[in-house]
Structures are given as structure tokens and as C-alpha cells.
Amino acid sequence: MQNPRIKHKILSVILAVCYIISSFSIQFAATPQVDIIIGSIQGSPGSTVKVPINIENIPGIGINNCDFTLKFDSNVLEFDSFEGGSIVPVPNANLSANKATDDT
């Protein structure tokens, strides 16, 4: 016959492990989805235009990292520069762009 105190301790440990595992799964199960919205613009040949790129549905805890690829017809547009909006508190340290060629 087994000791009831040992059964109680084993059950307590199992319940504690289940609680810890369920806490982690709740935190990581719901990954919020943000929306990246590219604005519509018009311009004349040779003029400089700003293409607005907005991020919507940002979770309350903010964004830790975001990567996306913006493709365009290089016969029509030429990439000149980019700038961060209010979501980027320190753009010089927290924002970068990798300009790729049409072949990549």
C-alpha cells in the first residue's frame, strides 16, 4: 500500500507543471497579425514622390521586429530613401532598408 502523502505530492507536482505549461501556451498561442498598407500615389516623370507605408493593428505591447519586401517596377520607380514614422522611436538605430536589385 502506497503512502497517501507521496500520492498527494506527486499530484501537486503534476498540477503545477500543467499550470506552468498552460501559462506559456496562452502567451504564445495568439500571435497578433499586423497589416501593412501601401498608399496610392501619383507623380509626373522625373518628380519625387513619397509612397506611404503604414502599419495597422499594432498590438498594445508594440512590435519587436518586422520584415517585409516591397517590390516595384524599376522601369517606373527608383528607390531614393526611406524614413521612419512615429512608431520608430530611434530611427537611426531601429530602422534599416536593404535595397535589392530586380534579380533578387
FENLIN-V738456 format. One record per pair of residues at least 6 apart in sequence whose ideal C-beta (glycine too) atoms are under 6 Angstrom apart, sorted by sequence separation. I is the first residue (numbers start at 1). J is the second residue. D is the distance in whole Angstrom. If there is no record, write none. Layout:
i=I j=J d=D
i=I j=J d=D
This chain:
i=43 j=49 d=4
i=88 j=94 d=5
i=84 j=91 d=4
i=88 j=95 d=5
i=41 j=49 d=5
i=41 j=51 d=5
i=84 j=95 d=4
i=39 j=52 d=4
i=38 j=53 d=6
i=82 j=97 d=5
i=37 j=54 d=5
i=36 j=55 d=6
i=37 j=56 d=6
i=79 j=99 d=6
i=34 j=55 d=5
i=35 j=56 d=4
i=35 j=57 d=5
i=34 j=57 d=5
i=34 j=58 d=6
i=32 j=59 d=4
i=74 j=102 d=5
i=36 j=68 d=6
